[in-house]
Amino acid sequence: MRLPMVGDPSGLAGFDPKILIDEERADKMVQHALDQGVNYFDTAYGYHGGKSETYLGKALRPYRTKVMIATKLPVWNIQKTEDFERIFSEQLSKLQSGLP
């Protein structure tokens, strides 16, 4: 999921962690998608310098029972079982979600 970034109208800046998500423009994008019936959103731990999950969790919080969110676990950060559990828990928190 590529979100608009502050100062980057073209969306070509990549996922530079120093460039913030343009939340005002992203909110409009997400709302337009929802209005058109989109109910599946995709993100990942590393997207937008680790900020995509947090943004999407906040933006979709009011719609959480109506949408599905997919994310990806950063396997390069997993060295032992505890790492998986810690990072997965972090992702759920950033997405403002939890296990049913």
C-alpha positions as CSV (number, residue, x, y, z in Angstrom):
1,M,0.0,0.0,0.0
2,R,1.6,3.2,-1.1
3,L,0.2,6.2,0.7
4,P,0.7,9.9,-0.3
5,M,3.7,11.5,1.4
6,V,4.2,15.0,2.6
7,G,5.9,17.1,-0.1
8,D,5.7,14.3,-2.7
9,P,2.7,14.9,-5.0
10,S,4.0,12.2,-7.5
11,G,4.2,9.4,-4.9
12,L,7.6,8.4,-6.1
13,A,9.6,9.1,-3.0
14,G,9.4,5.5,-2.0
15,F,9.3,4.5,1.7
16,D,11.8,7.0,3.0
17,P,11.3,6.8,6.8
18,K,12.1,10.5,7.0
19,I,9.2,11.5,4.9
20,L,5.8,11.5,6.7
21,I,2.6,10.1,5.4
22,D,0.4,13.0,4.2
23,E,-2.5,12.0,6.4
24,E,-4.9,14.6,5.0
25,R,-4.5,13.2,1.4
26,A,-4.4,9.6,2.7
27,D,-7.6,10.1,4.6
28,K,-9.3,11.2,1.4
29,M,-7.9,8.2,-0.5
30,V,-9.1,5.7,2.2
31,Q,-12.5,7.3,2.4
32,H,-12.9,7.2,-1.3
33,A,-11.9,3.5,-1.3
34,L,-14.4,2.8,1.4
35,D,-17.2,4.8,-0.4
36,Q,-16.5,2.6,-3.5
37,G,-16.9,-0.6,-1.5
38,V,-13.3,-1.5,-0.9
39,N,-13.1,-3.6,2.3
40,Y,-9.6,-5.1,2.0
41,F,-6.5,-3.1,2.8
42,D,-2.9,-4.3,2.6
43,T,0.1,-3.0,4.5
44,A,3.4,-4.3,6.0
45,Y,5.6,-3.8,9.0
46,G,8.2,-1.9,6.9
47,Y,6.0,0.2,4.6
48,H,6.5,3.9,4.9
49,G,9.4,3.5,7.4
50,G,7.2,1.5,9.7
51,K,4.4,4.1,9.8
52,S,1.9,2.5,7.4
53,E,0.4,0.1,10.0
54,T,-0.1,2.9,12.5
55,Y,-1.7,5.2,10.0
56,L,-4.0,2.5,8.6
57,G,-5.0,1.3,12.1
58,K,-6.0,4.9,13.0
59,A,-7.8,5.6,9.7
60,L,-9.7,2.3,9.6
61,R,-10.6,2.2,13.3
62,P,-14.2,3.4,12.8
63,Y,-14.6,0.7,10.1
64,R,-12.8,-2.2,11.8
65,T,-15.9,-4.5,11.8
66,K,-16.4,-3.8,8.0
67,V,-12.9,-4.2,6.6
68,M,-10.1,-6.7,6.5
69,I,-6.5,-5.7,6.9
70,A,-3.6,-7.8,5.7
71,T,0.0,-7.1,6.9
72,K,3.2,-8.9,6.6
73,L,5.6,-10.1,9.3
74,P,9.2,-8.9,8.9
75,V,10.8,-12.4,8.9
76,W,14.2,-10.8,8.7
77,N,13.7,-9.6,12.3
78,I,12.7,-13.0,13.6
79,Q,15.6,-14.8,15.4
80,K,13.6,-16.8,17.9
81,T,9.9,-17.6,18.8
82,E,9.7,-14.7,21.2
83,D,10.5,-12.3,18.4
84,F,7.6,-13.5,16.4
85,E,5.2,-13.1,19.3
86,R,6.6,-9.6,20.2
87,I,6.5,-8.3,16.7
88,F,3.1,-9.7,15.9
89,S,1.7,-8.2,19.1
90,E,3.3,-4.8,18.0
91,Q,1.6,-5.1,14.6
92,L,-1.8,-5.8,16.2
93,S,-1.3,-2.8,18.4
94,K,-0.3,-0.5,15.6
95,L,-3.3,-1.7,13.6
96,Q,-5.5,-1.1,16.6
97,S,-6.7,-4.6,16.2
98,G,-6.6,-7.8,18.2
99,L,-7.4,-11.4,18.0
100,P,-11.1,-12.2,18.0
